[in-house]
Amino acid sequence: MKWFYRIVSLFAALLFVTPLIWMLVVSVKKEGMKITSLLDWFTPPYSFAVYNEIISTTKLTNWIWNSFFVAICVTLLTVVFAAMAGFVMSKLPFRYKSLVFFVVLSGLLIPGEAVIIPLYQVVKDMGILNSYQGLIFPALASPMAVIVLKSFFDGVPNDLLESVQIDGGGTWRIFTSIMIPLTRPALASMAILTFVGSWNNFLWPFLSVTDDRFFTLPMGIPTLMNQYTEDYVKPMVINAIASLPIIVLFVIFERQIVKGVSLSGIKG
């Protein structure tokens, strides 16, 4: 049966890779070429002139930088805050510990759209609309990251922590020297999932940003697509430029991404 599973896996892989291949091939075609059959899309001549035009005449590269900057800041700050919160709820005693955990857990039950209006009002009152701060700060609260990291911290034996305390180590040393190294796979997985989620986020940038200097890719690409509704090559070039960074990221961190999905229990 191994050959059957391999054939099915290969077919499934081709099914997912075909749109990417199609996008890349069409993106290097010349504009205005006459297409009479499917093979015409895959035959020379090829040209990167449209790539140069899109990069030089649009703000696409600026939007890529915005997406990277926002995603990196959100990822780093979210992982740091979630790790500290998970550690406190897992290993440090305090009153109403169960209640605090229940409040964090209840955050998973509330859809983001339900709080988008009060969140917008808060950001508006703070005066950080149309800014990087307005894109980054509201995305830092991640109940999923806190709960996942807490579950990993729960798996660290308390005897190990007590031995560090006997040697004179304080809470901060336990957190940085013991807990963080032992849960590094979980931290890496949550970092990658947070990065991808921030990279693909559309709703909040759409509501909080009106200045195209602060557009992220999910916000900026539709504005470009409306300009090329009758052309195939330019939309494919835009999507290829926007997709390549995240494709490279997936190829490099494929194992961690798959592990992160399995560790966090996220499906689909």
C-alpha positions as CSV (number, residue, x, y, z in Angstrom):
1,M,0.0,0.0,0.0
2,K,3.0,2.3,0.3
3,W,3.0,3.0,-3.4
4,F,-0.7,4.0,-3.3
5,Y,-0.1,6.5,-0.5
6,R,2.9,7.9,-2.3
7,I,0.9,8.4,-5.5
8,V,-2.0,10.1,-3.6
9,S,0.5,12.3,-1.7
10,L,2.2,13.3,-5.0
11,F,-1.1,14.1,-6.6
12,A,-2.1,16.2,-3.6
13,A,1.2,18.0,-3.7
14,L,0.8,18.7,-7.4
15,L,-2.7,20.0,-6.8
16,F,-1.4,22.6,-4.3
17,V,1.7,23.5,-6.2
18,T,0.0,24.0,-9.6
19,P,-1.5,27.4,-8.8
20,L,2.0,28.6,-7.7
21,I,3.6,27.4,-10.8
22,W,0.9,29.0,-12.9
23,M,1.3,32.3,-11.1
24,L,5.1,32.3,-11.6
25,V,4.9,31.3,-15.3
26,V,2.3,33.8,-16.2
27,S,4.1,36.6,-14.3
28,V,7.1,36.3,-16.7
29,K,5.1,36.5,-19.9
30,K,5.1,39.6,-22.0
31,E,2.0,41.9,-21.9
32,G,-0.4,41.8,-24.8
33,M,0.7,38.4,-26.1
34,K,-1.9,36.5,-28.1
35,I,-3.0,33.4,-26.2
36,T,-4.8,30.7,-28.3
37,S,-4.2,27.6,-26.3
38,L,-3.0,26.5,-22.9
39,L,0.5,25.8,-24.1
40,D,0.9,29.4,-25.1
41,W,1.2,30.3,-21.4
42,F,4.2,28.1,-21.0
43,T,6.1,28.9,-24.2
44,P,8.8,31.6,-24.7
45,P,9.4,34.5,-24.9
46,Y,9.7,35.4,-21.2
47,S,10.4,38.8,-19.7
48,F,10.9,40.4,-16.3
49,A,9.9,43.9,-17.6
50,V,6.6,43.9,-15.8
51,Y,8.4,43.1,-12.5
52,N,10.6,46.2,-13.0
53,E,7.5,48.3,-13.9
54,I,5.6,47.2,-10.8
55,I,8.5,47.7,-8.4
56,S,9.4,51.1,-9.8
57,T,5.9,52.6,-10.3
58,T,4.0,51.2,-7.3
59,K,4.5,51.2,-3.5
60,L,4.5,47.4,-3.4
61,T,8.0,47.1,-1.9
62,N,7.1,49.6,0.8
63,W,4.0,47.5,1.6
64,I,6.2,44.4,1.8
65,W,8.5,46.3,4.3
66,N,5.4,47.4,6.3
67,S,4.2,43.8,6.4
68,F,7.6,42.5,7.5
69,F,8.1,45.2,10.1
70,V,4.6,44.8,11.6
71,A,4.7,41.0,11.6
72,I,8.2,40.9,13.2
73,C,7.2,43.3,15.9
74,V,4.0,41.6,16.6
75,T,5.7,38.2,16.7
76,L,8.5,39.2,19.1
77,L,6.3,41.1,21.5
78,T,3.5,38.5,21.5
79,V,5.9,35.7,22.2
80,V,7.6,37.6,25.0
81,F,4.3,38.7,26.7
82,A,2.7,35.3,26.2
83,A,5.7,33.4,27.6
84,M,5.8,35.6,30.7
85,A,2.0,35.3,31.2
86,G,2.1,31.5,30.7
87,F,5.0,31.2,33.1
88,V,3.2,33.2,35.8
89,M,0.0,31.2,35.5
90,S,1.9,27.9,35.4
91,K,4.5,28.2,38.1
92,L,3.9,31.2,40.3
93,P,1.2,31.1,43.1
94,F,-1.2,34.0,43.4
95,R,-4.8,34.6,44.3
96,Y,-7.6,34.0,41.8
97,K,-5.2,32.0,39.6
98,S,-8.0,29.8,38.2
99,L,-10.2,32.9,37.5
100,V,-7.4,34.6,35.6
101,F,-6.8,31.4,33.5
102,F,-10.6,31.2,32.8
103,V,-10.6,34.9,31.6
104,V,-7.7,34.2,29.3
105,L,-9.4,31.0,28.1
106,S,-12.6,32.9,27.4
107,G,-10.7,35.1,25.0
108,L,-10.7,32.2,22.6
109,L,-14.5,32.1,22.6
110,I,-14.9,35.8,21.6
111,P,-14.5,36.4,17.8
112,G,-12.2,39.3,16.9
113,E,-15.0,40.9,14.9
114,A,-17.1,41.3,18.1
115,V,-14.6,43.7,19.7
116,I,-13.4,45.4,16.6
117,I,-15.5,48.6,17.1
118,P,-14.5,49.2,20.8
119,L,-10.9,48.4,19.8
120,Y,-11.1,51.0,17.0
121,Q,-12.5,53.6,19.4
122,V,-9.7,52.9,21.9
123,V,-7.0,53.2,19.2
124,K,-8.6,56.4,17.9
125,D,-8.7,58.0,21.4
126,M,-5.0,57.1,21.7
127,G,-4.3,59.0,18.5
128,I,-2.4,56.1,16.8
129,L,-4.5,55.5,13.8
130,N,-2.5,55.5,10.6
131,S,0.7,54.5,12.4
132,Y,2.8,51.4,13.0
133,Q,1.7,51.6,16.7
134,G,-1.9,51.3,15.7
135,L,-1.1,48.2,13.6
136,I,1.0,46.5,16.2
137,F,-0.4,47.1,19.7
138,P,-3.9,45.7,19.2
139,A,-2.4,42.4,17.8
140,L,-0.3,41.7,20.9
141,A,-3.0,40.0,23.0
142,S,-3.0,36.3,22.0
143,P,-4.9,34.0,24.4
144,M,-3.9,31.0,22.2
145,A,-0.2,31.7,22.7
146,V,-0.6,32.1,26.4
147,I,-2.6,28.8,26.8
148,V,-0.2,26.8,24.6
149,L,2.9,28.1,26.4
150,K,1.3,27.6,29.8
151,S,0.7,23.9,28.9
152,F,4.3,23.5,28.0
153,F,5.5,25.2,31.2
154,D,3.2,22.9,33.1
155,G,5.3,20.0,31.8
156,V,8.5,21.3,33.4
157,P,9.1,19.4,36.7
158,N,8.8,21.6,39.8
159,D,11.7,19.8,41.3
160,L,14.0,21.3,38.7
161,L,12.8,24.8,39.7
162,E,13.3,24.1,43.4
163,S,16.8,23.0,42.7
164,V,17.5,26.4,41.0
165,Q,16.0,28.2,44.0
166,I,18.2,26.2,46.4
167,D,21.2,27.4,44.4
168,G,20.1,31.0,44.9
169,G,18.3,31.5,41.6
170,G,15.4,33.9,41.5
171,T,12.2,33.9,39.5
172,W,13.8,35.8,36.5
173,R,16.7,33.3,36.4
174,I,14.3,30.4,36.4
175,F,12.3,31.9,33.6
176,T,15.3,32.8,31.4
177,S,17.7,30.0,32.2
178,I,15.3,27.1,32.7
179,M,11.9,27.6,31.2
180,I,12.8,29.4,28.0
181,P,15.4,26.8,26.8
182,L,13.2,23.8,27.7
183,T,10.2,25.2,25.8
184,R,12.1,26.6,22.8
185,P,10.3,24.4,20.3
186,A,6.9,25.7,21.5
187,L,8.2,29.3,21.4
188,A,9.5,28.8,17.8
189,S,6.2,27.3,16.7
190,M,4.1,30.0,18.2
191,A,6.4,32.7,16.7
192,I,6.0,31.3,13.2
193,L,2.2,31.0,13.6
194,T,2.0,34.5,14.9
195,F,4.1,35.8,12.1
196,V,2.0,34.2,9.4
197,G,-1.2,35.4,11.1
198,S,0.0,38.9,11.2
199,W,1.3,38.8,7.6
200,N,-2.2,37.7,6.4
201,N,-4.2,40.0,8.6
202,F,-6.5,42.2,6.6
203,L,-9.5,43.4,8.7
204,W,-7.6,45.5,11.3
205,P,-5.3,47.2,8.8
206,F,-8.3,47.9,6.6
207,L,-10.1,49.7,9.4
208,S,-7.1,51.4,11.1
209,V,-5.1,52.7,8.1
210,T,-6.2,55.1,5.4
211,D,-2.7,56.4,4.5
212,D,-1.2,54.2,1.8
213,R,2.3,54.7,3.3
214,F,1.3,52.4,6.1
215,F,-0.6,49.8,4.0
216,T,0.4,46.2,4.5
217,L,0.2,43.7,1.6
218,P,-3.3,42.4,2.3
219,M,-4.5,46.0,2.3
220,G,-2.5,47.3,-0.6
221,I,-2.8,44.5,-3.1
222,P,-6.5,44.9,-3.7
223,T,-6.0,48.6,-4.6
224,L,-3.5,47.6,-7.3
225,M,-5.7,44.8,-8.6
226,N,-8.5,47.2,-9.4
227,Q,-6.1,49.0,-11.8
228,Y,-5.4,45.8,-13.9
229,T,-8.7,44.1,-14.3
230,E,-8.2,43.4,-18.0
231,D,-4.6,42.2,-17.8
232,Y,-3.3,38.8,-16.6
233,V,0.4,39.5,-16.3
234,K,0.4,42.4,-13.9
235,P,-1.9,40.8,-11.3
236,M,0.3,37.7,-11.4
237,V,3.4,39.7,-10.9
238,I,1.9,41.5,-7.9
239,N,0.9,38.3,-6.3
240,A,4.3,36.6,-7.1
241,I,6.2,39.5,-5.5
242,A,3.9,39.4,-2.5
243,S,4.0,35.6,-2.1
244,L,7.7,34.9,-2.6
245,P,8.8,36.1,0.9
246,I,6.2,34.0,2.7
247,I,7.0,31.0,0.5
248,V,10.7,31.3,1.3
249,L,9.8,31.5,5.0
250,F,7.7,28.4,4.8
251,V,10.4,26.4,3.0
252,I,13.0,27.4,5.6
253,F,10.8,26.8,8.6
254,E,8.5,24.0,7.3
255,R,9.2,21.6,10.2
256,Q,8.5,24.2,12.8
257,I,5.3,25.4,11.1
258,V,4.0,21.8,10.9
259,K,5.0,21.2,14.5
260,G,3.4,24.4,15.6
261,V,0.1,23.5,14.0
262,S,0.1,20.1,15.7
263,L,1.2,21.5,19.1
264,S,-1.5,24.2,19.1
265,G,-4.2,22.0,17.9
266,I,-5.1,24.4,15.0
267,K,-6.8,22.7,12.1
268,G,-7.0,23.9,8.5
